[in-house]
Amino acid sequence: MIDEAMISLELKFLIGFVFAFIAGFLIGYERGSREKPAGVRTQTLVCMGAMLFTMLSVNVSSDSSTRIAANIVTGIGFLGAGIIMQHKGSVRGVTTAATVWMSAAIGMAIGFGWYMLAVIATLLAFSVLRLPHFGEHGPPEEPNKDDSKAKKKK
């Protein structure tokens, strides 16, 4: 006879995977639709992986859940650092790295059983990524009049 507690635990994992898949997919879809790195597959795997590590840590040994959570954050920081690149004097990939970090946080929330928090965080992350770029790079620069005169003389 199958233990009811085991079925309940497996159902909890299944629900967690469904939530993590949907959350990661939505965030990854947004990144992929803008042709950014770390699209659907990356975001979904990060979210589901963070959920799985968190849920395992809670159910195997509740004493280690905070330690494992801290290591998830460290590992995701390493992934994010790999995404951020310097290219021709500008830094690229910061938003994509932040979405990987957010996907992991959402996965952890799901792993701890905070489903409503995960849904709200997913919707907010998706919304923020869809916003126009307001003031991210400062106000538009006006051409310097001295520079235009110098170019004409050459």
N, C-alpha and C positions, 0 to 999 in steps of 0.2 A: 504494500500500500504506500502511495506517495504521501509524504508529509505535507500537511496543509501549509505550514510555515514556509516550506521551500517553494511551493507554488505561489504563495503571496509574495515572496522575495523575488522570484523570477518575473512575476507580473509587474512588480515595481521597477525592475530593470528594463523590461519591455516598454513600459510607459515612459521611462526616462530616455530610452533610445529614440522613441518616436518624437518626444519633445525636442531633444538635442538635434535630431536630424532636421526637423522643420526649422528650428532657430538657425542652425548653421547654414542650411540651404538658403534661407531668406537673405542672410547677410552676404553669403557667397554669391548669390544671384545678383545682388546689387553691385558688388565689386566686378563681377564678370561682365555685367551689362555695360560697364564703363571701360571695359578692356584693361582692368587693373590686375596686377598679380594677386595671388592668394584668393582665388574665386571659389566656386561651389565646393569642389572637392576638398580644398585645404580648410575652409571655414567649417564645413560639415565634420570632417575628421577631427579637427581641433575641439569642436564643441562636444562631439560624442566621446572623444578620448578623455577630456577633462571630466565629463559626467561619469564615465566608467571608473576612472581612478578615484574620484570622490566617493561614489557610491560603494566601491569596494572597500575603501578605507573606513567608511562609516560602519559597514556591515561585518567586516572581518575583525577590526580592532578599533573601537571608538577612541582609544588612547592615541592612535596615530593619525587621526583625521586632520588635525591642524598641521602636523608635520608634512603630510602628503600634500595638503592644499598649498603650503608654502613652496614645496618643490614643483608643483604645477606652475605656479606663478614664475618661478625661476626659469623653468624650461621654456615657457612661452616667451619670456624676456629674451632668451637666447634666439628663439625663432624670429622674434621681432627685429633683433639687431641684424640678423641676416637679411631681412627684407629691406631695411633702410640702407640706401646707397647714396653716395655722393657722385654727382654727375655734372661735369662742366661748371663747377662752382656753386651748384645748388644741391640741396638735399631732397631726395625723392623717397617715397614709400612710407612716410610717417603715418599717414592715415590708414594705409593698408596694414601696417604693423599694429596700429591701435585697434583695428577691427579683429585681428587675430587674438589680441589680448582680451577684447570684449567677448569674443566667441568662447574663449576659455572660461571667462568669468560666468557667462550664462550657463555653460556646461556644468560648472561647479555648483551654481545655484540649483540646477535641476538635480544634480547628484545629492545635494543636501535635502532635497524634497521641497524646495521653495519654488513651486511651479508658477504661481502668479507673478512673483518677482521676475522669473525668467521670461515670461510672456511680455511683461511690461518693458523689461530691458531690451528684448529683441525688437519690439515695436519702436522704442525710442532710438535704438542704434540704427535701424533701417531708416527712420525718419531723418535723423541727423545726416546720414550719408546721402540722402536725396535732396537736402537743402542746397540752394545755390551757394556759391563761395562768397559769402559776405565778409569783407574785411580781412580775409586770411592773409593777404599779402600787403596790407596797408592801403592807403589811398593811392589812386593812380598818380604816377609821377608826370609832372609837366616837363617838356623839353627845356633844357637850359639854353637861354638865348646866346650865351657866350659860346657854347659848343657848336651851335648852328653857324655862327660867324666864322669859327675856326675851320669848320669843314668846307665852307665856301672858298676860303683863301687857298686851301690846298688844291 
